Amino acid sequence: MGLLESIRKWIDGETGEDLLEAADEHAKPRRVWEEFLVKIAREVEAAMQREMFTPPGGPTYIPREYIVYLSPDDDKDWQGDKRRGLEQGLFHVLSERARELSGQTQLAVKSFAVELRVDGTLNKGEFRVQAVWDETESGHTMVTPRVDPMRTAPAFSPNDTVVEKASDSSESEQTVVRPKATALYSVEVWRNGVREAVVPIMKNEITIGRGSRSITVDLPVKGDPEVSRVHAVLSRDNEGRYWLVAKGRNPTIVNGRELTREEPTEVTPDQKIAICNFVLRIQPK
C-alpha cells in the first residue's frame, strides 16, 4: 500500500517530493510502470473532477467508467497480469480519491471501472482518458442494477406463434400468421451459484459482454465492471459445433483453462464458460 498511498498524496498535492522516491527511496533506476501509473492516475482524477457534480440535497455524481486509451506499442507492453495490475492499481487509488473529493456528500456511484483500450493515433508513452456516463443509468441514481440479461430475451417463447394484423390495403382485414421463431440453442446464465436466465439464441454468432451506450451485445451480462463491453464471441458452425473467441481484457475461462485472446476455441455444452463472476452454459436443442 506504500505506493498507492504515495500516489494519493501526490495527487492531493500533499508532497512535493518525487513520487517514486516517496514510494521507494532505493528504487534505481525508476520503475517505468510506476511512472506510467502515476501519470494515468493524475489524468483520470482530473477527468473525474471535471465531470463531478452535486445537485442541491442530492448525492455526488461522477462517471462510472473511465477509458484509458494507450498507444499500440504501450498496449503490447501491458498485457496479462501486468495489465490487470495496472487496472486494479488505478481502480483502488481512484476509488479512494473519489470518496475524498465528494467530502461529506454521499457518492451516487457505488463502484466504477477503469478499462484500457488502444488508440492507433497515439505514439508510445502517450495516452488519453475518456470519462463515460452510462446512458441507461444517468437519469436515475446511478446505483440501479444494470439491465438483466432476460430483458433482452424475446418476450415470447420460441414455441409461440406470433400473429400480426396486416396493413389495411383492402376493405377486409386479413390476419397474417408468421412462422414461429425457433431457437438454435439456449445459453444458461449463472451468477454466484444461481441461475439468472436461460436465453434463447436465434443466430449463429452472438456477442457476449456488458455492452454500452454505443455498443450493443446479443447476450448482455451486466453488473460486474470487470466484464468488457464485448467480452467474447460465441458461434455455431454448420456442423453444430460451438466456438468461443475471448475478446475481454479480463480472462474468459472454459473448464478452468484461460483462453487465448482472439483465438477460436471449441466448447461443448457440458463445459462451464466463466466470465468474471458469471458462468455460462450452452443448452443444445
Phi, psi and omega in degrees: 000352182299315181294316182296321177294322178296320178297315180300315180295323181293318177298321181286349182076022182279350180217142177259003181288158173298130186300317183290326176294323178292324181285321182201100186298336186256009181281099178227128356287173181300147179277122184298321183294326179294316179299318182295316179300317181298315181298316181292318180302320180296318182289320178295319178298323178295319178295321179298316180294322180296322186271341186295138173208153180231107178290156180305125178075003184248178176284171178272132180255135171225156175302142184271349180225144178228119180261124178255115180268126179252161173288159178304322180294316179293325179299321178293326181287336185246085180230164174062221181298326180297319179292316179298324177297319179295314180297317181291322177298316178297318182299312184292317180296314187281333175294321176293320180295322180298319179295323180291319181294329181286345178065229181280350183277139179290142176278132177289330182268121180280335179204158175215169186237147172242122184235137178263134177225180184246139173233109184295348180275351183271148174267164181304133181091347178266153175203165174217155185240135177235122174276138184237123171267129180282116184299328183289344183236351187296335179272002182241215185269355181067009173240003175295132180305146179295166183301132179289145180305330182295336182292339180268352179284155179303144182284358181238159176284147178303341181268356180283158174253127180269126181246124180238151177271130181291157176296149187280078181268353178218177182291326181268140177277140177241151177251125180259124178259113180279152176299142181291143180287135181242123179285141175288321177192179178232160178235125173280138177244116180247147175213126180054041176080004181243131178281116184271329185198158168234110189257119176289137181252126187255355182224165189288334181228131180228153174259146181234133178167189180269350178065186179195185179299325184256351183237121178257131177247157182283325180233093181286137169236101192247157176110353179237112183294349179278349176281129179287162179302312169241103187267330181199161176236126180247129181228160179233125183272180184293341179267003178086010177273152182251139182231136182239132177241120179284133180239336189285161176289323176273160190295150164247122189240131177243118181050043176085359182248125180286131181279149174282131183299141176067012180247116181299133180230131179286135177234154180242159184302335183275357183267148178266129178255109183262122175236100185055237182263019174253150172232129179249149177216133181280134173249106180287159176274000000 
